[in-house]
Amino acid sequence: MSDPYADLASQDKELQKRIADAIDIRSQDLAQKEIRQAYLADIKLPPNASAVELGSGTGYVTQDLISMAGAKTALGVEPSPVMVERANLHFADIPNLSFVIGDARQTGLPDDAFDIVLMHTLLCHVPGPEKAIHEAYRILKPGGVLAICDGDYSTATARIADFDPLDQLVRFMINQNVTNLWIMRQISGLLTRNGFALGAFKGHGYVAEGQAEYFLTVIDRGADRLVEEGVLQPDTGEALKQEARDRVAQNTFFGYMSYVSQIAYKQ
Ligand SMILES: C[S@@+](CC[C@H](N)C(=O)[O-])C[C@H]1O[C@@H](n2cnc3c(N)ncnc32)[C@H](O)[C@@H]1O
């Protein structure tokens, strides 16, 4: 199976809803919010700044452009109608926050229009990421900010000892749901080749805390895919999901991955 996030609009509605549920859980995870705060709050925007998030999912990170980065208005662009509907539902009461269906590589938005463009866990899913970078350059005002944050996916793990079978679920989930594992190790070159000046480049460690709600969605999706592929018997998949829950209950669960953020400026 190729990365379903790369073409979410054409996936089965149930899969789109399952992914939307996982994105909702992740966006509200406190440790994930801290990561977004750590790179968005430092950005200096002009008064009444206009912002756009490309790949806006269920909309929480688009809202951060107002609450954390200080933009006046924020627009989310997202190809999946299920996501756009969900985002509109979450934020119907906020007039300066809106969502439209569109593709990061060809948004149809005007030239030189925005003070900030955000790509939060988008680029790892986009075949031809340079097209999205090029589009961001086009729609940014001169001097405008491009903020990119994505997972450094090879670091994702649930291993608490050698040969821990739960780790295989995480590895398989990543293998099946990410187009480019290495995007944040390639990003600085990609940006400078496309005319951007580089700003802050930061690493952010994410440790699943408490009930590990988001990491359990990773475990579950990995187990279910291995069952669908016929690698695991359904009972084995369920047993591994239960193992993860038992670890959470006994405080022995460990889930970790690194994220990396890069700020850049249109010259
Ligand atoms: C992992 S989700 C992240 C959503 C949101 N940024 C967040 O962090 O909560 C990636 C999103 O990017 C969207 N996406 C994938 N390819 C895209 C493209 N070419 N243009 C715009 N969005 C895209 C997917 O549909 C999905 O909603």
The ligand as an SDF file (V2000), in Angstrom:
LIG
                    3D

 27 29  0  0  0  0  0  0  0  0999 V2000
   -0.5320   14.1970    8.8800 C   0  0  0  0  0  0  0  0  0  0  0  0
   -1.7880   15.2100    8.2570 S   0  0  0  0  0  0  0  0  0  0  0  0
   -1.4240   16.7590    9.0710 C   0  0  0  0  0  0  0  0  0  0  0  0
   -2.6170   17.6550    9.2120 C   0  0  0  0  0  0  0  0  0  0  0  0
   -2.3150   18.9390   10.0120 C   0  0  0  0  0  0  0  0  0  0  0  0
   -1.2790   19.6980    9.3890 N   0  0  0  0  0  0  0  0  0  0  0  0
   -1.9290   18.5870   11.4210 C   0  0  0  0  0  0  0  0  0  0  0  0
   -0.7290   18.4960   11.6960 O   0  0  0  0  0  0  0  0  0  0  0  0
   -2.8230   18.3630   12.2370 O   0  0  0  0  0  0  0  0  0  0  0  0
   -1.2780   15.5470    6.5920 C   0  0  0  0  0  0  0  0  0  0  0  0
   -2.3630   16.2560    5.8060 C   0  0  0  0  0  0  0  0  0  0  0  0
   -1.7990   16.6920    4.5660 O   0  0  0  0  0  0  0  0  0  0  0  0
   -2.7740   16.5140    3.5670 C   0  0  0  0  0  0  0  0  0  0  0  0
   -2.0980   16.4570    2.2530 N   0  0  0  0  0  0  0  0  0  0  0  0
   -1.4840   15.4110    1.6720 C   0  0  0  0  0  0  0  0  0  0  0  0
   -1.0360   15.7570    0.4400 N   0  0  0  0  0  0  0  0  0  0  0  0
   -1.3610   17.0630    0.2570 C   0  0  0  0  0  0  0  0  0  0  0  0
   -1.1570   17.9970   -0.7820 C   0  0  0  0  0  0  0  0  0  0  0  0
   -0.5370   17.6600   -1.9260 N   0  0  0  0  0  0  0  0  0  0  0  0
   -1.6150   19.2470   -0.6220 N   0  0  0  0  0  0  0  0  0  0  0  0
   -2.2460   19.6280    0.5370 C   0  0  0  0  0  0  0  0  0  0  0  0
   -2.4710   18.7760    1.5470 N   0  0  0  0  0  0  0  0  0  0  0  0
   -2.0420   17.5160    1.4250 C   0  0  0  0  0  0  0  0  0  0  0  0
   -3.4600   15.2190    3.9500 C   0  0  0  0  0  0  0  0  0  0  0  0
   -4.7130   15.0920    3.3090 O   0  0  0  0  0  0  0  0  0  0  0  0
   -3.5400   15.3560    5.4560 C   0  0  0  0  0  0  0  0  0  0  0  0
   -4.7180   15.9520    5.8810 O   0  0  0  0  0  0  0  0  0  0  0  0
  1  2  1  0
  2  3  1  0
  2 10  1  0
  3  4  1  0
  4  5  1  0
  5  6  1  0
  5  7  1  0
  7  8  2  0
  7  9  1  0
 10 11  1  0
 11 12  1  0
 11 26  1  0
 12 13  1  0
 13 14  1  0
 13 24  1  0
 14 15  1  0
 14 23  1  0
 15 16  2  0
 16 17  1  0
 17 18  1  0
 17 23  2  0
 18 19  1  0
 18 20  2  0
 20 21  1  0
 21 22  2  0
 22 23  1  0
 24 25  1  0
 24 26  1  0
 26 27  1  0
M  CHG  2   2   1   9  -1
M  END
$$$$
